[in-house]
Amino acid sequence: MYASLGIREGRHVVMFDSLAEFVETVTNYTMRPEYEARRQAIVRRAQALAFKKFTWAHVAGRLEDALFEAQRKFALR
């Protein structure tokens, strides 16, 4: 689902499938020192990805492209 955005589970984000898994994940990453290095690495990679792919300039360019494409398709009708 998020692969098209370049987001990878365990690399840029931590996913969960249930409320119990959410609670366990939050507990692990916030309360257990052995998860700290992993948590920091995920945060650094997620931040780097965001600065690379999701700046306002990047998103605005994609939005502009989509609007021009919609305008072109509408004009063809």
Helices and strands as residue ranges (DSSP letters): G 3-5, H 19-31, G 33-35, H 36-53, H 56-75
